[in-house]
Amino acid sequence: MTDNNELYLELIFAAIKEVNMQQPPEYQLKLNKDEFLISDKSCIDSLGLITLLINIEEKISNKFKKNLNLLDEKYISEENTPFKTLGSLASWLNKNV
């Protein structure tokens, strides 16, 4: 991963830490770039996913002064999503922010 990917991964991990505090243990994401996010292998429920993506949008807005809509159906539908894992989300952010 490039340094920028690492920056976005750290931002994602910060958002996950906040969301995990509100989730029961079985729905908490691990801080690992290979952790599944939008996949049938993901442990996070739909409300947790929406909360996480909104949290990431806010962090992007605060840090980079850029507004994103990560809740767009083209991104969060399971088929062909760029958000399959935390690492793929970080790569997508690196290219699109």
Gaussian input, Z-matrix of N, CA and C with variables (Angstrom, degrees):
# hf/3-21g

backbone

0 1
 N
 C     1     B1
 C     2     B2     1     A1
 N     3     B3     2     A2     1     D1
 C     4     B4     3     A3     2     D2
 C     5     B5     4     A4     3     D3
 N     6     B6     5     A5     4     D4
 C     7     B7     6     A6     5     D5
 C     8     B8     7     A7     6     D6
 N     9     B9     8     A8     7     D7
 C    10    B10     9     A9     8     D8
 C    11    B11    10    A10     9     D9
 N    12    B12    11    A11    10    D10
 C    13    B13    12    A12    11    D11
 C    14    B14    13    A13    12    D12
 N    15    B15    14    A14    13    D13
 C    16    B16    15    A15    14    D14
 C    17    B17    16    A16    15    D15
 N    18    B18    17    A17    16    D16
 C    19    B19    18    A18    17    D17
 C    20    B20    19    A19    18    D18
 N    21    B21    20    A20    19    D19
 C    22    B22    21    A21    20    D20
 C    23    B23    22    A22    21    D21
 N    24    B24    23    A23    22    D22
 C    25    B25    24    A24    23    D23
 C    26    B26    25    A25    24    D24
 N    27    B27    26    A26    25    D25
 C    28    B28    27    A27    26    D26
 C    29    B29    28    A28    27    D27
 N    30    B30    29    A29    28    D28
 C    31    B31    30    A30    29    D29
 C    32    B32    31    A31    30    D30
 N    33    B33    32    A32    31    D31
 C    34    B34    33    A33    32    D32
 C    35    B35    34    A34    33    D33
 N    36    B36    35    A35    34    D34
 C    37    B37    36    A36    35    D35
 C    38    B38    37    A37    36    D36
 N    39    B39    38    A38    37    D37
 C    40    B40    39    A39    38    D38
 C    41    B41    40    A40    39    D39
 N    42    B42    41    A41    40    D40
 C    43    B43    42    A42    41    D41
 C    44    B44    43    A43    42    D42
 N    45    B45    44    A44    43    D43
 C    46    B46    45    A45    44    D44
 C    47    B47    46    A46    45    D45
 N    48    B48    47    A47    46    D46
 C    49    B49    48    A48    47    D47
 C    50    B50    49    A49    48    D48
 N    51    B51    50    A50    49    D49
 C    52    B52    51    A51    50    D50
 C    53    B53    52    A52    51    D51
 N    54    B54    53    A53    52    D52
 C    55    B55    54    A54    53    D53
 C    56    B56    55    A55    54    D54
 N    57    B57    56    A56    55    D55
 C    58    B58    57    A57    56    D56
 C    59    B59    58    A58    57    D57
 N    60    B60    59    A59    58    D58
 C    61    B61    60    A60    59    D59
 C    62    B62    61    A61    60    D60
 N    63    B63    62    A62    61    D61
 C    64    B64    63    A63    62    D62
 C    65    B65    64    A64    63    D63
 N    66    B66    65    A65    64    D64
 C    67    B67    66    A66    65    D65
 C    68    B68    67    A67    66    D66
 N    69    B69    68    A68    67    D67
 C    70    B70    69    A69    68    D68
 C    71    B71    70    A70    69    D69
 N    72    B72    71    A71    70    D70
 C    73    B73    72    A72    71    D71
 C    74    B74    73    A73    72    D72
 N    75    B75    74    A74    73    D73
 C    76    B76    75    A75    74    D74
 C    77    B77    76    A76    75    D75
 N    78    B78    77    A77    76    D76
 C    79    B79    78    A78    77    D77
 C    80    B80    79    A79    78    D78
 N    81    B81    80    A80    79    D79
 C    82    B82    81    A81    80    D80
 C    83    B83    82    A82    81    D81
 N    84    B84    83    A83    82    D82
 C    85    B85    84    A84    83    D83
 C    86    B86    85    A85    84    D84
 N    87    B87    86    A86    85    D85
 C    88    B88    87    A87    86    D86
 C    89    B89    88    A88    87    D87
 N    90    B90    89    A89    88    D88
 C    91    B91    90    A90    89    D89
 C    92    B92    91    A91    90    D90
 N    93    B93    92    A92    91    D91
 C    94    B94    93    A93    92    D92
 C    95    B95    94    A94    93    D93
 N    96    B96    95    A95    94    D94
 C    97    B97    96    A96    95    D95
 C    98    B98    97    A97    96    D96
 N    99    B99    98    A98    97    D97
 C   100   B100    99    A99    98    D98
 C   101   B101   100   A100    99    D99
 N   102   B102   101   A101   100   D100
 C   103   B103   102   A102   101   D101
 C   104   B104   103   A103   102   D102
 N   105   B105   104   A104   103   D103
 C   106   B106   105   A105   104   D104
 C   107   B107   106   A106   105   D105
 N   108   B108   107   A107   106   D106
 C   109   B109   108   A108   107   D107
 C   110   B110   109   A109   108   D108
 N   111   B111   110   A110   109   D109
 C   112   B112   111   A111   110   D110
 C   113   B113   112   A112   111   D111
 N   114   B114   113   A113   112   D112
 C   115   B115   114   A114   113   D113
 C   116   B116   115   A115   114   D114
 N   117   B117   116   A116   115   D115
 C   118   B118   117   A117   116   D116
 C   119   B119   118   A118   117   D117
 N   120   B120   119   A119   118   D118
 C   121   B121   120   A120   119   D119
 C   122   B122   121   A121   120   D120
 N   123   B123   122   A122   121   D121
 C   124   B124   123   A123   122   D122
 C   125   B125   124   A124   123   D123
 N   126   B126   125   A125   124   D124
 C   127   B127   126   A126   125   D125
 C   128   B128   127   A127   126   D126
 N   129   B129   128   A128   127   D127
 C   130   B130   129   A129   128   D128
 C   131   B131   130   A130   129   D129
 N   132   B132   131   A131   130   D130
 C   133   B133   132   A132   131   D131
 C   134   B134   133   A133   132   D132
 N   135   B135   134   A134   133   D133
 C   136   B136   135   A135   134   D134
 C   137   B137   136   A136   135   D135
 N   138   B138   137   A137   136   D136
 C   139   B139   138   A138   137   D137
 C   140   B140   139   A139   138   D138
 N   141   B141   140   A140   139   D139
 C   142   B142   141   A141   140   D140
 C   143   B143   142   A142   141   D141
 N   144   B144   143   A143   142   D142
 C   145   B145   144   A144   143   D143
 C   146   B146   145   A145   144   D144
 N   147   B147   146   A146   145   D145
 C   148   B148   147   A147   146   D146
 C   149   B149   148   A148   147   D147
 N   150   B150   149   A149   148   D148
 C   151   B151   150   A150   149   D149
 C   152   B152   151   A151   150   D150
 N   153   B153   152   A152   151   D151
 C   154   B154   153   A153   152   D152
 C   155   B155   154   A154   153   D153
 N   156   B156   155   A155   154   D154
 C   157   B157   156   A156   155   D155
 C   158   B158   157   A157   156   D156
 N   159   B159   158   A158   157   D157
 C   160   B160   159   A159   158   D158
 C   161   B161   160   A160   159   D159
 N   162   B162   161   A161   160   D160
 C   163   B163   162   A162   161   D161
 C   164   B164   163   A163   162   D162
 N   165   B165   164   A164   163   D163
 C   166   B166   165   A165   164   D164
 C   167   B167   166   A166   165   D165
 N   168   B168   167   A167   166   D166
 C   169   B169   168   A168   167   D167
 C   170   B170   169   A169   168   D168
 N   171   B171   170   A170   169   D169
 C   172   B172   171   A171   170   D170
 C   173   B173   172   A172   171   D171
 N   174   B174   173   A173   172   D172
 C   175   B175   174   A174   173   D173
 C   176   B176   175   A175   174   D174
 N   177   B177   176   A176   175   D175
 C   178   B178   177   A177   176   D176
 C   179   B179   178   A178   177   D177
 N   180   B180   179   A179   178   D178
 C   181   B181   180   A180   179   D179
 C   182   B182   181   A181   180   D180
 N   183   B183   182   A182   181   D181
 C   184   B184   183   A183   182   D182
 C   185   B185   184   A184   183   D183
 N   186   B186   185   A185   184   D184
 C   187   B187   186   A186   185   D185
 C   188   B188   187   A187   186   D186
 N   189   B189   188   A188   187   D187
 C   190   B190   189   A189   188   D188
 C   191   B191   190   A190   189   D189
 N   192   B192   191   A191   190   D190
 C   193   B193   192   A192   191   D191
 C   194   B194   193   A193   192   D192
 N   195   B195   194   A194   193   D193
 C   196   B196   195   A195   194   D194
 C   197   B197   196   A196   195   D195
 N   198   B198   197   A197   196   D196
 C   199   B199   198   A198   197   D197
 C   200   B200   199   A199   198   D198
 N   201   B201   200   A200   199   D199
 C   202   B202   201   A201   200   D200
 C   203   B203   202   A202   201   D201
 N   204   B204   203   A203   202   D202
 C   205   B205   204   A204   203   D203
 C   206   B206   205   A205   204   D204
 N   207   B207   206   A206   205   D205
 C   208   B208   207   A207   206   D206
 C   209   B209   208   A208   207   D207
 N   210   B210   209   A209   208   D208
 C   211   B211   210   A210   209   D209
 C   212   B212   211   A211   210   D210
 N   213   B213   212   A212   211   D211
 C   214   B214   213   A213   212   D212
 C   215   B215   214   A214   213   D213
 N   216   B216   215   A215   214   D214
 C   217   B217   216   A216   215   D215
 C   218   B218   217   A217   216   D216
 N   219   B219   218   A218   217   D217
 C   220   B220   219   A219   218   D218
 C   221   B221   220   A220   219   D219
 N   222   B222   221   A221   220   D220
 C   223   B223   222   A222   221   D221
 C   224   B224   223   A223   222   D222
 N   225   B225   224   A224   223   D223
 C   226   B226   225   A225   224   D224
 C   227   B227   226   A226   225   D225
 N   228   B228   227   A227   226   D226
 C   229   B229   228   A228   227   D227
 C   230   B230   229   A229   228   D228
 N   231   B231   230   A230   229   D229
 C   232   B232   231   A231   230   D230
 C   233   B233   232   A232   231   D231
 N   234   B234   233   A233   232   D232
 C   235   B235   234   A234   233   D233
 C   236   B236   235   A235   234   D234
 N   237   B237   236   A236   235   D235
 C   238   B238   237   A237   236   D236
 C   239   B239   238   A238   237   D237
 N   240   B240   239   A239   238   D238
 C   241   B241   240   A240   239   D239
 C   242   B242   241   A241   240   D240
 N   243   B243   242   A242   241   D241
 C   244   B244   243   A243   242   D242
 C   245   B245   244   A244   243   D243
 N   246   B246   245   A245   244   D244
 C   247   B247   246   A246   245   D245
 C   248   B248   247   A247   246   D246
 N   249   B249   248   A248   247   D247
 C   250   B250   249   A249   248   D248
 C   251   B251   250   A250   249   D249
 N   252   B252   251   A251   250   D250
 C   253   B253   252   A252   251   D251
 C   254   B254   253   A253   252   D252
 N   255   B255   254   A254   253   D253
 C   256   B256   255   A255   254   D254
 C   257   B257   256   A256   255   D255
 N   258   B258   257   A257   256   D256
 C   259   B259   258   A258   257   D257
 C   260   B260   259   A259   258   D258
 N   261   B261   260   A260   259   D259
 C   262   B262   261   A261   260   D260
 C   263   B263   262   A262   261   D261
 N   264   B264   263   A263   262   D262
 C   265   B265   264   A264   263   D263
 C   266   B266   265   A265   264   D264
 N   267   B267   266   A266   265   D265
 C   268   B268   267   A267   266   D266
 C   269   B269   268   A268   267   D267
 N   270   B270   269   A269   268   D268
 C   271   B271   270   A270   269   D269
 C   272   B272   271   A271   270   D270
 N   273   B273   272   A272   271   D271
 C   274   B274   273   A273   272   D272
 C   275   B275   274   A274   273   D273
 N   276   B276   275   A275   274   D274
 C   277   B277   276   A276   275   D275
 C   278   B278   277   A277   276   D276
 N   279   B279   278   A278   277   D277
 C   280   B280   279   A279   278   D278
 C   281   B281   280   A280   279   D279
 N   282   B282   281   A281   280   D280
 C   283   B283   282   A282   281   D281
 C   284   B284   283   A283   282   D282
 N   285   B285   284   A284   283   D283
 C   286   B286   285   A285   284   D284
 C   287   B287   286   A286   285   D285
 N   288   B288   287   A287   286   D286
 C   289   B289   288   A288   287   D287
 C   290   B290   289   A289   288   D288

   B1=1.4467
   B2=1.5191
   B3=1.3186
   B4=1.4518
   B5=1.5166
   B6=1.3287
   B7=1.4518
   B8=1.5196
   B9=1.3489
   B10=1.4620
   B11=1.5172
   B12=1.3164
   B13=1.4601
   B14=1.5176
   B15=1.3293
   B16=1.4674
   B17=1.5274
   B18=1.3273
   B19=1.4621
   B20=1.5289
   B21=1.3253
   B22=1.4615
   B23=1.5273
   B24=1.3082
   B25=1.4554
   B26=1.5287
   B27=1.3168
   B28=1.4666
   B29=1.5240
   B30=1.3279
   B31=1.4564
   B32=1.5332
   B33=1.3262
   B34=1.4678
   B35=1.5274
   B36=1.3270
   B37=1.4660
   B38=1.5259
   B39=1.3319
   B40=1.4674
   B41=1.5316
   B42=1.3288
   B43=1.4601
   B44=1.5349
   B45=1.3194
   B46=1.4648
   B47=1.5261
   B48=1.3144
   B49=1.4703
   B50=1.5243
   B51=1.3290
   B52=1.4643
   B53=1.5275
   B54=1.3206
   B55=1.4668
   B56=1.5299
   B57=1.3252
   B58=1.4675
   B59=1.5267
   B60=1.3298
   B61=1.4622
   B62=1.5290
   B63=1.3314
   B64=1.4649
   B65=1.5326
   B66=1.3107
   B67=1.4550
   B68=1.5373
   B69=1.3340
   B70=1.4630
   B71=1.5315
   B72=1.3173
   B73=1.4726
   B74=1.5265
   B75=1.3091
   B76=1.4650
   B77=1.5321
   B78=1.3424
   B79=1.4618
   B80=1.5265
   B81=1.3096
   B82=1.4514
   B83=1.5303
   B84=1.3246
   B85=1.4612
   B86=1.5213
   B87=1.3126
   B88=1.4644
   B89=1.5271
   B90=1.3021
   B91=1.4700
   B92=1.5262
   B93=1.3265
   B94=1.4598
   B95=1.5234
   B96=1.3237
   B97=1.4718
   B98=1.5279
   B99=1.3321
   B100=1.4649
   B101=1.5295
   B102=1.3233
   B103=1.4714
   B104=1.5258
   B105=1.3337
   B106=1.4652
   B107=1.5154
   B108=1.3351
   B109=1.4541
   B110=1.5255
   B111=1.3167
   B112=1.4620
   B113=1.5160
   B114=1.3068
   B115=1.4588
   B116=1.5202
   B117=1.3151
   B118=1.4644
   B119=1.5298
   B120=1.3272
   B121=1.4641
   B122=1.5322
   B123=1.3278
   B124=1.4613
   B125=1.5231
   B126=1.3181
   B127=1.4631
   B128=1.5311
   B129=1.3286
   B130=1.4618
   B131=1.5242
   B132=1.3371
   B133=1.4598
   B134=1.5274
   B135=1.3271
   B136=1.4663
   B137=1.5277
   B138=1.3145
   B139=1.4603
   B140=1.5260
   B141=1.3060
   B142=1.4573
   B143=1.5206
   B144=1.3308
   B145=1.4706
   B146=1.5167
   B147=1.3309
   B148=1.4676
   B149=1.5252
   B150=1.3201
   B151=1.4601
   B152=1.5292
   B153=1.3171
   B154=1.4641
   B155=1.5237
   B156=1.3144
   B157=1.4707
   B158=1.5282
   B159=1.3228
   B160=1.4650
   B161=1.5317
   B162=1.3083
   B163=1.4568
   B164=1.5310
   B165=1.3292
   B166=1.4692
   B167=1.5285
   B168=1.3364
   B169=1.4644
   B170=1.5317
   B171=1.3296
   B172=1.4635
   B173=1.5302
   B174=1.3287
   B175=1.4644
   B176=1.5338
   B177=1.3226
   B178=1.4723
   B179=1.5294
   B180=1.3277
   B181=1.4583
   B182=1.5282
   B183=1.3185
   B184=1.4693
   B185=1.5264
   B186=1.3202
   B187=1.4728
   B188=1.5264
   B189=1.3403
   B190=1.4646
   B191=1.5307
   B192=1.3453
   B193=1.4764
   B194=1.5247
   B195=1.3318
   B196=1.4602
   B197=1.5279
   B198=1.3282
   B199=1.4574
   B200=1.5200
   B201=1.3174
   B202=1.4647
   B203=1.5103
   B204=1.3177
   B205=1.4589
   B206=1.5211
   B207=1.3236
   B208=1.4666
   B209=1.5208
   B210=1.3301
   B211=1.4642
   B212=1.5265
   B213=1.3068
   B214=1.4561
   B215=1.5333
   B216=1.3125
   B217=1.4669
   B218=1.5260
   B219=1.3242
   B220=1.4662
   B221=1.5258
   B222=1.3295
   B223=1.4608
   B224=1.5212
   B225=1.3283
   B226=1.4623
   B227=1.5248
   B228=1.3350
   B229=1.4609
   B230=1.5294
   B231=1.2986
   B232=1.4636
   B233=1.5252
   B234=1.3087
   B235=1.4585
   B236=1.5275
   B237=1.2965
   B238=1.4720
   B239=1.5284
   B240=1.3142
   B241=1.4567
   B242=1.5258
   B243=1.3262
   B244=1.4643
   B245=1.5313
   B246=1.3261
   B247=1.4565
   B248=1.5300
   B249=1.3161
   B250=1.4678
   B251=1.5353
   B252=1.3229
   B253=1.4616
   B254=1.5304
   B255=1.3163
   B256=1.4623
   B257=1.5259
   B258=1.3179
   B259=1.4666
   B260=1.5140
   B261=1.3331
   B262=1.4653
   B263=1.5300
   B264=1.3276
   B265=1.4657
   B266=1.5307
   B267=1.3335
   B268=1.4624
   B269=1.5352
   B270=1.3238
   B271=1.4750
   B272=1.5230
   B273=1.3365
   B274=1.4576
   B275=1.5213
   B276=1.3306
   B277=1.4683
   B278=1.5258
   B279=1.3136
   B280=1.4680
   B281=1.5280
   B282=1.3080
   B283=1.4669
   B284=1.5290
   B285=1.3444
   B286=1.4571
   B287=1.5223
   B288=1.3111
   B289=1.4787
   B290=1.5142
   A1=110.06
   A2=115.94
   A3=119.58
   A4=109.74
   A5=116.18
   A6=120.39
   A7=111.66
   A8=117.09
   A9=119.91
   A10=111.05
   A11=118.14
   A12=120.07
   A13=109.79
   A14=116.99
   A15=120.98
   A16=110.75
   A17=116.68
   A18=121.18
   A19=110.17
   A20=116.66
   A21=120.02
   A22=111.10
   A23=117.63
   A24=120.68
   A25=109.88
   A26=117.57
   A27=120.73
   A28=111.18
   A29=116.87
   A30=121.65
   A31=110.22
   A32=116.49
   A33=121.78
   A34=109.86
   A35=117.32
   A36=120.88
   A37=111.04
   A38=117.59
   A39=120.92
   A40=110.36
   A41=116.20
   A42=120.53
   A43=110.58
   A44=116.90
   A45=121.05
   A46=110.86
   A47=116.94
   A48=120.18
   A49=110.56
   A50=116.91
   A51=121.13
   A52=111.05
   A53=116.49
   A54=120.54
   A55=110.78
   A56=117.35
   A57=120.80
   A58=111.84
   A59=118.08
   A60=120.48
   A61=111.91
   A62=116.37
   A63=121.52
   A64=112.31
   A65=117.31
   A66=122.36
   A67=111.03
   A68=117.47
   A69=118.98
   A70=109.59
   A71=117.80
   A72=120.89
   A73=114.79
   A74=118.17
   A75=119.84
   A76=113.42
   A77=117.62
   A78=121.81
   A79=112.63
   A80=118.20
   A81=121.18
   A82=110.86
   A83=114.85
   A84=121.50
   A85=109.93
   A86=115.79
   A87=121.76
   A88=109.03
   A89=116.26
   A90=121.72
   A91=108.25
   A92=114.57
   A93=122.34
   A94=107.57
   A95=117.22
   A96=120.02
   A97=112.76
   A98=117.84
   A99=120.98
   A100=112.78
   A101=117.23
   A102=121.17
   A103=108.95
   A104=115.92
   A105=120.52
   A106=110.38
   A107=115.79
   A108=122.21
   A109=110.46
   A110=116.67
   A111=120.76
   A112=106.79
   A113=114.04
   A114=121.59
   A115=107.40
   A116=116.47
   A117=118.76
   A118=110.72
   A119=117.33
   A120=122.26
   A121=112.30
   A122=117.50
   A123=121.24
   A124=110.54
   A125=115.62
   A126=120.21
   A127=112.05
   A128=118.06
   A129=120.40
   A130=110.39
   A131=116.40
   A132=119.58
   A133=109.68
   A134=116.89
   A135=120.65
   A136=112.10
   A137=118.46
   A138=120.48
   A139=110.43
   A140=116.98
   A141=120.98
   A142=111.60
   A143=116.73
   A144=121.41
   A145=110.71
   A146=116.74
   A147=120.45
   A148=110.06
   A149=116.54
   A150=120.63
   A151=110.86
   A152=116.80
   A153=121.36
   A154=111.27
   A155=117.28
   A156=120.11
   A157=111.33
   A158=117.39
   A159=120.40
   A160=109.83
   A161=116.53
   A162=121.55
   A163=110.20
   A164=117.17
   A165=121.16
   A166=110.06
   A167=117.54
   A168=120.76
   A169=110.98
   A170=116.57
   A171=121.03
   A172=111.22
   A173=116.83
   A174=120.41
   A175=111.04
   A176=116.96
   A177=121.63
   A178=109.57
   A179=115.96
   A180=120.77
   A181=111.23
   A182=117.06
   A183=120.91
   A184=112.13
   A185=116.72
   A186=120.36
   A187=112.83
   A188=116.97
   A189=121.03
   A190=113.94
   A191=116.45
   A192=120.92
   A193=111.29
   A194=115.25
   A195=120.89
   A196=108.26
   A197=115.99
   A198=120.84
   A199=110.17
   A200=115.31
   A201=122.23
   A202=109.53
   A203=116.15
   A204=120.94
   A205=107.48
   A206=115.95
   A207=120.84
   A208=112.19
   A209=117.36
   A210=120.78
   A211=112.52
   A212=117.72
   A213=121.46
   A214=109.09
   A215=115.70
   A216=120.85
   A217=112.97
   A218=117.54
   A219=119.14
   A220=111.80
   A221=117.55
   A222=120.88
   A223=112.95
   A224=117.09
   A225=118.84
   A226=114.32
   A227=117.40
   A228=117.75
   A229=107.48
   A230=116.55
   A231=120.41
   A232=113.21
   A233=117.20
   A234=120.12
   A235=110.15
   A236=117.40
   A237=124.56
   A238=114.58
   A239=118.13
   A240=120.02
   A241=111.62
   A242=117.18
   A243=119.19
   A244=111.60
   A245=116.74
   A246=121.85
   A247=112.13
   A248=117.99
   A249=120.78
   A250=111.82
   A251=116.43
   A252=120.83
   A253=108.64
   A254=115.83
   A255=119.51
   A256=110.61
   A257=116.86
   A258=120.83
   A259=112.53
   A260=117.25
   A261=119.38
   A262=110.58
   A263=117.89
   A264=120.99
   A265=109.82
   A266=117.66
   A267=121.33
   A268=110.43
   A269=117.26
   A270=120.99
   A271=110.75
   A272=116.42
   A273=120.53
   A274=109.88
   A275=116.78
   A276=120.37
   A277=110.30
   A278=116.80
   A279=121.93
   A280=110.56
   A281=117.63
   A282=121.67
   A283=112.99
   A284=117.57
   A285=120.16
   A286=115.96
   A287=117.88
   A288=119.14
   A289=108.52
   D1=146.00
   D2=175.74
   D3=-77.34
   D4=167.17
   D5=178.17
   D6=-58.17
   D7=-38.68
   D8=178.73
   D9=-64.12
   D10=-39.40
   D11=176.21
   D12=-60.20
   D13=-40.42
   D14=178.51
   D15=-62.53
   D16=-39.78
   D17=177.83
   D18=-60.14
   D19=-46.65
   D20=-179.74
   D21=-69.29
   D22=-34.78
   D23=177.43
   D24=-64.37
   D25=-41.28
   D26=176.52
   D27=-62.03
   D28=-39.98
   D29=177.56
   D30=-63.19
   D31=-43.79
   D32=178.09
   D33=-62.85
   D34=-44.17
   D35=179.75
   D36=-61.46
   D37=-39.09
   D38=177.70
   D39=-62.32
   D40=-41.58
   D41=178.13
   D42=-65.98
   D43=-40.06
   D44=179.35
   D45=-63.23
   D46=-42.59
   D47=179.00
   D48=-56.80
   D49=-42.22
   D50=179.61
   D51=-66.84
   D52=-44.64
   D53=-178.60
   D54=-69.08
   D55=-39.36
   D56=-179.65
   D57=-59.75
   D58=-29.71
   D59=178.82
   D60=-64.33
   D61=-21.88
   D62=-178.44
   D63=-99.45
   D64=-4.97
   D65=-173.98
   D66=-104.98
   D67=145.83
   D68=170.42
   D69=-65.69
   D70=155.77
   D71=-175.10
   D72=-51.39
   D73=-37.32
   D74=-176.73
   D75=-71.12
   D76=-13.22
   D77=179.14
   D78=-109.48
   D79=11.62
   D80=-178.42
   D81=-88.54
   D82=136.77
   D83=177.64
   D84=-84.22
   D85=145.99
   D86=174.01
   D87=-85.77
   D88=150.47
   D89=179.72
   D90=-85.76
   D91=77.88
   D92=-175.77
   D93=-146.55
   D94=131.23
   D95=-177.19
   D96=-61.44
   D97=-21.13
   D98=-179.97
   D99=-91.60
   D100=1.37
   D101=179.36
   D102=-66.35
   D103=132.01
   D104=179.35
   D105=-73.52
   D106=137.79
   D107=179.51
   D108=-112.22
   D109=-62.57
   D110=177.83
   D111=-111.97
   D112=94.32
   D113=-175.33
   D114=-170.59
   D115=158.56
   D116=174.33
   D117=-69.05
   D118=-9.55
   D119=177.92
   D120=-92.65
   D121=-1.88
   D122=-178.05
   D123=-78.46
   D124=146.02
   D125=179.15
   D126=-94.22
   D127=-12.65
   D128=-176.54
   D129=-79.73
   D130=141.23
   D131=178.08
   D132=-85.29
   D133=173.28
   D134=-173.25
   D135=-64.17
   D136=-38.76
   D137=178.46
   D138=-66.29
   D139=-41.23
   D140=176.85
   D141=-62.67
   D142=-40.42
   D143=178.60
   D144=-62.29
   D145=-46.78
   D146=-179.94
   D147=-62.82
   D148=-44.38
   D149=178.37
   D150=-60.22
   D151=-43.30
   D152=179.34
   D153=-62.65
   D154=-47.18
   D155=-177.96
   D156=-64.68
   D157=-38.06
   D158=176.55
   D159=-65.27
   D160=-41.17
   D161=178.57
   D162=-61.78
   D163=-42.59
   D164=178.06
   D165=-64.78
   D166=-42.17
   D167=176.97
   D168=-56.97
   D169=-43.73
   D170=179.94
   D171=-64.70
   D172=-40.98
   D173=179.21
   D174=-65.45
   D175=-39.74
   D176=176.98
   D177=-63.43
   D178=-45.39
   D179=-179.74
   D180=-61.32
   D181=-44.54
   D182=-179.20
   D183=-67.73
   D184=-41.55
   D185=-174.83
   D186=-80.59
   D187=-41.21
   D188=-171.95
   D189=-113.55
   D190=-2.26
   D191=-178.44
   D192=56.30
   D193=38.96
   D194=179.51
   D195=-128.45
   D196=134.26
   D197=179.55
   D198=-97.35
   D199=128.91
   D200=176.81
   D201=-121.94
   D202=155.93
   D203=172.18
   D204=-119.14
   D205=88.68
   D206=-179.50
   D207=-75.89
   D208=-10.86
   D209=-179.01
   D210=-88.23
   D211=6.21
   D212=176.61
   D213=-59.79
   D214=134.24
   D215=-176.24
   D216=-56.56
   D217=-31.62
   D218=-179.34
   D219=-66.24
   D220=-21.24
   D221=178.66
   D222=-93.36
   D223=-34.72
   D224=-172.11
   D225=-99.91
   D226=-0.12
   D227=173.10
   D228=-74.37
   D229=141.01
   D230=-172.14
   D231=-63.61
   D232=-29.67
   D233=-178.71
   D234=-79.19
   D235=122.75
   D236=177.46
   D237=62.48
   D238=27.75
   D239=179.84
   D240=-73.63
   D241=139.32
   D242=173.03
   D243=-78.82
   D244=-2.04
   D245=-176.30
   D246=-107.89
   D247=29.41
   D248=-176.83
   D249=-60.67
   D250=-41.98
   D251=177.78
   D252=-126.70
   D253=168.61
   D254=176.59
   D255=-63.32
   D256=-36.62
   D257=177.80
   D258=-65.17
   D259=-40.62
   D260=179.37
   D261=-70.09
   D262=-32.76
   D263=174.73
   D264=-64.94
   D265=-43.90
   D266=178.46
   D267=-60.71
   D268=-42.60
   D269=178.52
   D270=-63.27
   D271=-42.18
   D272=179.16
   D273=-62.56
   D274=-45.18
   D275=178.72
   D276=-60.79
   D277=-42.11
   D278=179.79
   D279=-57.49
   D280=-37.91
   D281=-178.11
   D282=-83.58
   D283=-23.27
   D284=-169.28
   D285=-115.10
   D286=-3.40
   D287=178.48
   D288=-99.06

